[in-house]
Amino acid sequence: MIMFKRFFYFFKRHWLVFCCTLIVGVISVAPWALAIHSVANDYQGIFFSSSGDDYTYLARMQEVLDGHPMVGSPFYYEYKNIPSLMLPFGEYIYVALSFIFHLSIVNALFLSKFIFPATLFLLIYCLAIFLAEEKDSLRAKINAIAGGFFVTLGYDLIDYKFVWHYLSAYFPDPKLMLWTRPVNPVTGALCLFVYLLFLWLIISKRRRFLIAPAGIISGLMIYYFFSWGMALSIIAILILIFLLRKRYKILKDLLLVVLVNISIVLIFLYKVIFSLISQDGQGLALRNGMFLTHAPVFNKVVLAGVLFFTPFLIYEYYQKRKKGEEIADWWWFCWALLLGGLVAFNQQIITGRTIWPHHFVQYTIPLTIIAILILFFNKIRFLSRFIWAAAIGIIITASLFFSLFEVSRHNNDLPVWKETQDYAGPLAWLNNSAPKDCVVLAADFRSQSLVPAFTHCNLFVAYWNYAGVPFDRTVFNYLVYLKMKGIALEDIDLYLQENIMEVRMLYFSDWGQLYNRNNNEKWLQEKANLVAGKYREFYTKDFRKELSRYRLDYILSVGPLTQEIATQLTGIKPVFEKNNLFLYSF
């Protein structure tokens, strides 16, 4: 009875934020729930994905469940023990969710689209409340709610070009919320905000028992470089601030957090770090998004936030100094959130290495929003209550309107997704009848996405070539893909010219080459000619013998295999056929 009364009292004080948390969760999961409802009885358990990210990360979760906890190679049978450049700690959270709620990993992923954005909203709310000077006031709660809504529901509204399109009645393709994307960046955001809450409590409340948890959480964030980089950049700024302020006790605590962080990183990544020193390792890192550069990167949102916040900070500092008083810690903490973004974007000026810095906006935008909203509440509100109230009203209204409007347009990809349900048949057969870690040759892109995501099988040819797979195998796979696609010798040159992006995906050395869409590049044409030559040589070889170079158990084909392929692959047996999908035993 006492526990019930305490809970009732707690809910009575915070009912508004709980309602808003529920709203965020419902809006976030709505596109998937509505999509399943729209196809009704045609839904066969193939999860809706508009970008394919769900299937890629689902394959990594499936790999953990299949007994390969480090996910060295989620798609290939032969390379399970290679060092992983993407540690699967984020995937572990989804696996834990499936065990806690006794759900399949697919249903756990569906549930996460409600739980994770809602939890992120709650963490942002807590941080904004902790940083507010009038924590218990209704205004502080509304300010924190606005920040939570802006980050979780209205994130894309920070892009002025995107907003202009909407105001001009030009509606681009629906944008499913960033925080519903599986694993990254949402799990990194959850860890980052828990870490920031711990840092604030260490600084403001001297909660030294949080040093180890803060260090462990930030160290484990190494699985996603961008959340880890932000965590390290922010604490680096805080260390510098408290060093200059001669607050050595807090400085010592922050240094201990960093020490724990680095220790965790070394425990899990010492093999990878040493491998990246080699030429092959550096080449692999470049193909995974690393750049060797000292060039600065400027982000307009972060720069605008720093330029807006800093004059207020300077003014407050000198006003307090005249009175012989200390400036409140929230000023320095919010400034560190902003300057941490600048450091994260530009640490390569010193180190000479960065990883696709454009991904940092996933965290610098939310942190900028929070810092500016805290400034508005703690300072600008007293200069003009109207400006603060108007800004909060616009943020909440725009965030809710935008998110609801996007949900209403969820059905753009439904026809394609409805067709995808046909694959449930062969996928179920593989799960029920195929041995664990079997290998499937799936020639079409959709099959390559679905097989590792929804079965315990691997791929013979995979669309994803960023992992540490030997390059000879990658080239070999592409030749197999072309042969299965039925590309004749006389058509190979024309095919490669019309599908030059496939050659780029095969031979790119870094993401600059990958995302540069100038098809007239000399290196790309040279590689296309090289592939054509390799294909002419490959085409004349014994196809069955070539496929036997690696493990292969099944072939999944859209439509029956051509007579030419079937003749060359003597001994194959059909084991499943439905909806024009054919599964053969090799």
C-alpha positions, 0 to 999 in steps of 0.5 A: 500500500505504501509503495502504491501511494509513493508511485501514485505521488510520483506519477501525479508529479510527473504525469505530463512527461509520462504522457509525452513519453508515451506519445513519442513511443506511439508516433515512432512505432506507428509507421510499422504498426500501420504498415502491418495493419495495411497488408493485413493477412498478407503479412508473413513476418517479413519486417517492413524496412524502407532503407534496408538498414533493419535487415543489415542489423537484423542479420548481425543480431541473428549472428549473435543468436547463432553463437558468433558473439563478436560478429566477425563476418555476419554474411559469410561462413568462412570468416567468422573469426576475423577481428570485427571493426564494428563491435556488436554491443548495440546488437546485444541490447536487442538480443537482451530485449528479446530474452527479457520479453520472450520475443523473437528477435524480429518482434524485439526489433519492432518493440524497440521502435517504441521503447528506444525513442521513448527512452531517449525522450525521457533521458533528454527530459531528465538532462534538461531538468537537471540543467535547469535552474528552477527544476520543479517549476512547470516551465522547466518541465515544459522546456524539457519536453520541448527539447525532447520533442524537438530531438526525437520527433522534429530532428529533421526540422533543423535542416532549413532546406528540408523545411523550405520544401515543406513550406513550398508544398513539395513533399520529399519521400517520407522520412522515418524517424532517425531514432527508429533506425536499428542499433545506430545511432539510437543505442549510441544516443541512449548510452551518450545521454546516460553518460552525460547524466552521470557526468553532470551528477559527478560535477554538480552533486559529487556522485563519485560512485558514478565514475566507473559506470560513466567510464564503462558506458563511454568505453563500450560506446566504441562500437559506434565511433561517433557516440564514443567520439562525442563522449570523449570530445565533451569530457576533453573540453570539461577537463580543460575547463575545470583545469583552468578553473583550478577545480582539481577534485572534479578534474581528477574525477573526470580524468578517472572516467577517461582512464576507465574509458580507454581501458575498456577500449583497449580490452576489446580492440587491442587486436583491431588497433594493431591490425590497423597499423598494417597496410592491409588493415589501413586499407580495410579501415579506409573502405569502412569510412576512415579518411586520412586528412588534416582538413577542418570540417565546419558544421553550420548548426554547431557553429551557430550554436557556439556563436549564439551561446558564447557571448551570453557566457562571456557576459555572465562570466564578467558580471559574476566576476565583478561580484566575486561570484562563480558562474554556475556549472550549467554554463560550462557544461552546456558550452562543453556540449557545443565545443565538444561538437567542434572537437569531434568534427575536427580532431583530425587536424591533429590526428590526421584520421577521421571516420565519415564526420558527417555522421556526427550530426546525429549527436551534435544537433541534439546536443546543440538543441539542448544547450540552446534551450537551457540557455533560453530557459535559464537566461533569455526567459528572464529577458523576454518571457514572450520570446521564450514562450513563443519559441517553446510553442513553435518547437512543440507544435512543429515537432508534433505536426511534422511527425504526425504528417510523416506517419500519415505518409507511411504507405509509399513503400507498401507495394514493394514490401507486400511483395517481399512477404512472398519470401517467407516461404523459402526463409521458413524452409531454411529455418526448419530444414537447413543445417545451422550456418548453411550457405545460400547463393542468392542472386538477387539483392532482395534475397541477399538482404533477407536470408541472413536477417531472417534465417540462421544461414549465410550468403555465398554472394553478399551485397555488403563488402565492407567487412574484412573479406579477402578482396579476391573473394569479393571479386569472385563473388561479383563474377558469380553474380554476373553469371547467375544474372545471365549476362552473356559475354557479348553484353558484359561491356554494355552491362558494366557501363549501364551499372557502373555503380556496381563496379564502384562498390567493388573497387572503391578504396575509400568513401570519397570514391564510393559516394562520388557519382561522377561516372567519367572517372578514369579509374572507374573505367579502368576497373570496368575494363578489368572486370570485363576481362576477368568475366570473359575468363571466368565464363569459360570455366566449369561453373560447378567446380568454381562454386565448389571453391567455397561452402555452398548448400543451397541456391535461391532463385527468383524464377527457375534457373535458366537451362544453361545454368541448370545444365552446368550445375549437374546434381542440384535438386529442387527442395522448395517452390512457391510464388515463383521462388525456387530453392535448390539443394547444391 
